[in-house]
Amino acid sequence: MRIQLATEPGRPEHPNEDWASTAVPASGLGGVLVLLDGVTPPPGDDGCVHSVPWFTARLGGSLVELSASRRDLTLTEVLAASIRRTADAHRSSCDLSHVRTPQATVVLARWDAERVEHLVLSDSVLLLEGPDGTVCPVLDDRLDRLPPGSLASEAVTDARARNKEGGFFTAAADPDVASRAVTGETPRAGVRALAALTDGASRWTETFDEGDWTAAFGLLREEGPQGLIDRVRKLERADTDRAFLRRGKRHDDATAVLAEL
């Protein structure tokens, strides 16, 4: 088993709100991958005294612990329990009902000798590579299916779409959101490698259209996660007229994980 990970903040002066980790049991027969992309709040009050990196570290740490140690729990149950545990850690000091309470996208994968389980919530990406090189993306595409105008502004997004029926969902303070995640499993023999990307890294495919998911996986294997991030940064710098980056940050936090099983 070989695991590579790289992460880079969108701006060096701003804390990286992504979080990623892997765990490999001593038996060597399985492992866990966790990838979070913290949601940057707009300026103003979000009801919480804690930062987004505080939240992603708490949630990510719980996800690694429970997914690795509690194999009796499904990944949906692991996410629900981790959200509840993280919420309890700041419930007394923060307004967790605020629409912008700290939150994150989630990719969670767990494998053993028999199967590979997966869970994806919001717009980070999980890629599963089969023995023949076929790459299957696991996507939560709710953001792409929103009605026109749903993301016209931060206020409109919060009022119409964020963690709302018919909108999109992130891991915040409500453990019930775990049931909204995209989940499934694949026989272990059908997966030779997997990769996870926050949307800052998946821009190579999703924003700049430099190659499909199979090409992105090939780039990860050839140049490593940092190589993919470096390519994204070069494309961002070249997009001076914002032809591709029509909305959002010019440089986003970017994280990529490659696990060859």
N, C-alpha and C positions, 0 to 999 in steps of 0.2 A: 504494500500500500504506500502511495506517495501523495502527499498533500502540499499544495502551494497556496499562499495567500498574499495579497497585496492590497493596501488601502492608502488613499491620498485625499486630503481635504480639498475642497474646491478653492478655498483661499487660505493661504498659510497663516493669516492672522485670526482666522475663525476656527473654533474647535470642530474637529471631525465628528459628525453626528451619526456616521455609520458605525456598525459594531459587528464583528464576526469572530467565530471561534469554531474549533473542531475538537472532538474527543474520540480517542481510540481505546477500547477496552484492552486490558492486559492480555486477554486471550487471543487478540489479533483477528478475531472472527467478525468484527463489526465496527461501527463507528457512528458518529453524529456530526452533523454540520448545521450551524446556525448563522444566519445572516440577517441583520436588521438595518433598515435605512430610516433614521430618525427624521421626522417631519419638522422642518424649520417653521416656527410660528411667525406671523407678521408682527411688526412692531406694535407694542401695546401690551395690555394685561392679558395673560392666558390663564389666570387663576391659580398658577403654581409657582412656588418659590424655588423650584428645582429646574436645572437645565435639561435640555434634550439629551446630552451625553450621560447625565446622571440616570435618566430614565432608560436609555438603551442598554447601559451597563447592568442595571438591575434586572431588566426583563431578559436580556441575553444570558446573564449568569444563571437565572432560574431555568431558562429553557435548556441550557446545556446540562445542568444538574439533573433535572427531572427526566429529560429524554434519554439520558445515559443510564440513570440509576433505577428508573421506574418503567421497565419494559412491559409491565402489566397495563400501563396507561397508553391509550391511543395518542397520536400526535395532537389531535383536537383537544383531548383532555389535558395534555401537557401544556398547550397554549392557554387554555382557560385557567388552569391552576396558576400559571406563571403571571398572567395578567392580574388575577386576584391577589397574589402575593405582592406584586409590585404596587398595586393600588393601596393595599393595606399599609405599605411602608410610608406613604405620605398622605393618607386619607385625613389625618387629624390636622394637617397644616395647610392643605390645598383644596381648592374647589374642583373636585374631579368631574363635576357635571359640566364644566366649561367646554365648549365645542373644540377649543384649541388646547385642552390639557395635553401634556406631552404624549406623543404617539409615534408609531413606527410601522413600516411595512415588515413583513416576516417571510423568510424562507427557512424551512426546517426539513432536514432529511435525516433518516436513520436507517442503517442497514445491518444485517447479520448474514449468516450463511445461507438463509432461505429467501430473503426478500429485501427490497428497498422501499421504505415508506417515504412519502413526501407530503408537505403542506406548504402552500403559498397563499399569502394574504396581501393584496394590493400589488403595486407595479414593480417589485423586484422579480427576478427571473431565475428559474431552476432549469438546467439543461441535463438531460439523461442521454448518455451515449451508449448505444448497443454494441455487441461484439462485432457487427459488420460495419461500424462507423456511422450508422444512422443516428441522428440527433433528434430527440423529441423534446420540445420546449414545454414546460409546465408554466402556464400563465394565468393570472387573474386579470382578465381584460375588461373589468367593469369600467375603468376610467375611459377606455376607448369606446365604450358603448353608451356614454352619457349623452343625453339630448343636447343639441346645439345651445350654446350659451350657459351651460351649467358651470363652466369654469371662467366666466367672464371677468370675475374679480374675486378677491379673497372673501368678501362679504357674501357674494352670491354662492360661491362654493360651500361656505359654511352653512348657509341657510337652506340650500337645496340638495346638496349632494354628500357632504362629509358625514360618514357613518349614519346614513339615512337609507331607508328602503328606496330602491330604484337608483341609488347613487353608488358610492364605493365605501369600502370599510378598511379601517386600520386598527392595529392593536393599541388601545388607549387605556381606559379604566373599566370597561364593561367586558367581563369574561364571556358573555354570551356571543360576542363577535367571533369567537373561535369557530362557531358553527357555520360561519360565512366563508371560511377559507376553502380553497381548492385543495382537495386531498385525494390520495390514492396510493397504490402500491404496485410494484413490478417485481417479478421473480428475480432473485439475485443473479441468476445466470444470464438474464437479459440486460444487465447493466455492467459495463466494464469501467465506466468513469462517469462522474457528474461534476457540474459546475454551477456556481451561484453568482449572480451579478446584481448589484444595486443599479438603479436606473442611470446613475452617473457613468457606470461602466458599460451598460448595455446600449448606450448611445451609438456605439460603433455600428450596430445593426439597426436599432430602432429609430434613430434620429438621422444619422449620416448615410445609412443604407450602403455601407462599404462591403457588406457581405451578409449572407443569411446566417442562421444559427449554426449550421454545420461549419461554415467558414470561420465563425467566431470561435467555435470550439477548437478548430484546427490552429487558429492563432494563439489561443491559450496554451495549447500543448507545445507549440513551436517556440513561442517567445515568453511564455509564462504570464501570470496575471499582471505583473508590472508592465510588461510589453503591451498588453491590451490597453491599459490605462494611459500609457505614454502615447499611443496612437490616437486615443480619444482627445487627449490634451492638444495634440498637434492639429487635429481637425477643428477643435474649438477655436484655437488661436487664428486659424486661417479663415474662419467664418466671420469676417469683419463686418459684412453687411447684414448679418443675422438671417441669411437665406434659409438656414436649417434650424437655428435656435430662435424661432419666432417668439417664443414665450419662455419664461423661466430663467434660471441662472445661466450665465455664460459658462462658468465652471462649477460643476456640482461635486460634492463628495463622491468618490468612486471607489468601490470595493469589488474585488473578484476573488473567488476561491475555486481551485481545481483539485478534485480528489480522484486519483486513479486507483481503482479498487483492485 
